[in-house]
Amino acid sequence: MWAVLLNGSKVEGGDWRTENSRFLFLSEKLGSIMTLTETSIKKMLPTTYVRSFVAHEIFVATTYFKNLKPAMDRYVFRDGTAKTLMSLTGTIPVTFSGNLYNIPVCVWIKERYPQAAPICYVKPTPEMMMVRRGFLSGDGQVILPYLKEWKKGDCDLIGLLQVMVAVFGEFPPVSMRPFPEKEQGTCRLHTGPDGNSVLLLPSGDGQPLQRGNETNC
């Protein structure tokens, strides 16, 4: 009896169980390596951050908001200067009118955190469009009293995300783009050289359909 392993090789008889156990062990080891931990987050942070504190805050936030992923990325400030900052990108779950929606956001954590408040943006997908709200700037930056009145010790990352969930649940910052209505095609009657009349229908590219697709009247 032959068994095919996931790596494409074949083993005979009962050997496949040993090989399969080895494969499962390696998979579990790989999974544990890829699991987000405070230590792995801390290693991502440069020494300009309060690394242990910030790593703990991010770990707690991603424990509750599992669709947010940390990453070091380039942030461009309004004055044109750029800096590599820690970011949390993904979606946060928001309940509106009894339905659950995943709102795409990006939270940038400054090097001076927790003294300085994060910078938050709503990041609509191509299928979404921004809804004009008092707490949103034109480019999607979130402007909330919680951020304006940020105070170390009273405000933190998980509290900010919870406030965003509550506000977005009352006033959703995005909506789905309406599907464009299909234009009504114009039909025209055409008399062929054989004297028969056919109805010409426009195709999707704006060109009339070929004779093979013409409809006899």
N, C-alpha and C positions, 0 to 999 in steps of 0.2 A: 504494500500500500504506500502511495506517495502523497505527501502533503505539500501544498504550495504556501510558503511564508510570504509575509507582506513585503519583504525585500526582493521577492521574485525568485528566490532559490527554492529547491525542492529537497526534502529529506525523506528517508525511507522509514517505514514502520513507526515505532513509538517515539522517534527522536523529535518529532514536531512539537510535542508537549514541552520538552526542555527548551527548544528554541523559542516557542511562543511565550513561555514564562520569562525568558530573557528579554524578549521584545517588550512585554508588558512592564518589566522592571525599568527598562530604559525609558519607556514612555512616561512612567510615573516620575522618574528622575528629571526628565525634561520639563514635565508639567510643574514640578516644584521649583525648578530654576526660573520658569517664566512667570510664576505667581508673584504678584506685587507685594512687597514687604516694605517695612520702614527702612530696612537696611538698603534694599535696592533703590528706593527713592532717594535716600541720603547720598548714595553714590552718584546719582544723576546731578545733584546740586553742586555748583561751584562753592568755593570757600567764602564768597562774598555774601552768602546767605547764612542765617542762623540754622545750620543744616539739620540738627537733631529736632529742633522745634518745628521747622517747616515740614520736614519729612513726616513727622507725627500728624500734623494737621492735614496734610494731603492724604495720608493713609486712612485717617478717620473719614475724610470726605468721600474717598473712593469706596470705602466700605458701605456707606449709605447710598451713594450715587454711583452705581456700578458701571454706568455707561460713560463715565468721565475717565480719561486716560491722561496721565502726566507726561510731559515732554518738554525738553529744552528747545526753544525756538526763537526766531528773530522777531523782535517787536519794534515797529517804527513809531516813534512818538510824533505828536502833531507838529513839532518844530523841525521834523525831518531827520533827527538823530535816531540811530538804531542801537538796540542792545539785545543780547541773548538773555531771555528770561524763562523762568519756569511757567508752563501753562497747563491748564486742565481743559481738555477739549472733548466734546461729545454732546450728550443730551441729558436733560433733566426731566423727570416725569411730572407732568402738570395735569390736574383734573379740571376740566371746564365743562359746565353743563352736563355733568355726570359721565363724561367721556375722558379717557386718559390719552394725553398727547405727549410726545417726546419733543421738547423744544431744544434745538441745537444752540449751544453756547460755547464761548471760550472765555476762560478766566485767567488773566495774567497776574502772576504773583511777583511783586517788585522785590528787589534785593533788601529793601528796608522793612519788609514785612516781619513782624506784625505791627510795627509802628506806622507803616503806610498801608493804605487800603489797596486791595487788588483793583485791577482794571477789567471790567466785564463787558462782553459784547454778545449780542444775539447774532448768530451766523446762519441766516436762512439758506436752505438748499435751493437749487435751481427751480424746484417745484413750488417753492414758497415765495411769499412777498411780505415785506415789512408792513406792519400796521402802525399808523401814526399814533404815538402815545407820548404823554408828557414826560415819561421817564426814559425815552429813547432819543438819542441824537440821530442825525440824518444817516450816519454810517453804522448805526446799530449799537453804539455804546450805551450801556445801561447806566442811568443816573438816578440813584435812589438816595433818600435821606440816610439810610443805613451806611452808605458809602461816604456821603458828604460829612456825616457826623462820626466818622470812624474813630474809635478810641481803643487803644490797646488794653486788653483785659476785659473790656465789655463786648468787643466785636471779634469775631473769628470767621474762618473760612466756612465751616459747616453752618454757622448762623446766617452768613451771607447767602448761601445756596438755599436755605430754608425760606428766607425772605423773598428771594427771587421766585421760588415755587409758589408762594402765597400770592405775590403780586401778579404773576403771569396767569395764575388761576382765575383771578378777577378780571384782568385785562390782558388777554393773549397778545403777545408782541408780533406774531406772524399769523398768516392765513395761507391757505392753498391758492395758487394762481388759478383763476377761472380758465377752463378749457375754451379756446377760441371756437366760436360757432363756425361750422362749416358753411362756406359760401354756397349759395344755391346756384348750381350750374345752369347755364342757358342751353336750351335745346334748339336745334334748327332743322328744318325739313330740307332734305336734299334729294334731288332727282338725278339718278344715275344715267349713264349712256344707254342702258337697256330700257329706260322708261320707268323703272320701279322707284318708288319713293322710299327713302330710309331716313330714320331719325338719328342725327348725329349728337352724341353725348360727349361733353368735355371730360378728359382724363385728369388725373391728379396733378400732372405737370402743366396743365393749362392748354395742352394740345388736344385736338379732337381725337377720339378713339379711332383706331385703324378700321378698315372695312370689315375685318374679321369679327370685330366687336360691335358692329353697327346693328341696330335693332330695326327690323322691318315694321313699318306702320300697318 
